[in-house]
Amino acid sequence: MFVMELTYTAPIEAVEEQLDAHIAWLDGYYASGVFLASGRKVPRDGGIILAAGVSRAEIEKIAEEDPFTVAGVCTYRIIEFIATKTSSDLAPVRENPAA
């Protein structure tokens, strides 16, 4: 599983110009089952996306395709972790690491 942390690198007005395209990009990855949750950070200096079911290389490629990245208004920090315990709703993405 991945925590994708976006940090805005441009004024919020430039971010807002790309927001519709970013939301459409999010919707596509929700529809494919890769994205599990997302939202703005508080204070609003970026956002967070939880993702699963793909490799590190794939998640990096997904981040590069974000319209925010393409427009140069954010950077990504990607943290990979093994979700060994989850709520029952997230049981399908629970992982069992090799012993």
Sequence and secondary structure as in RCSB ss.txt:
>XXXX:A:sequence
MFVMELTYTAPIEAVEEQLDAHIAWLDGYYASGVFLASGRKVPRDGGIILAAGVSRAEIEKIAEEDPFTVAGVCT
YRIIEFIATKTSSDLAPVRENPAA
>XXXX:A:secstr
 EEEEEEE S HHHHHHTHHHHHHHHHHHHHTT EEEEEE SSSSEEEEEE SS HHHHHHHHHHSHHHHTTSEE
EEEEE    S  GGGGGG      
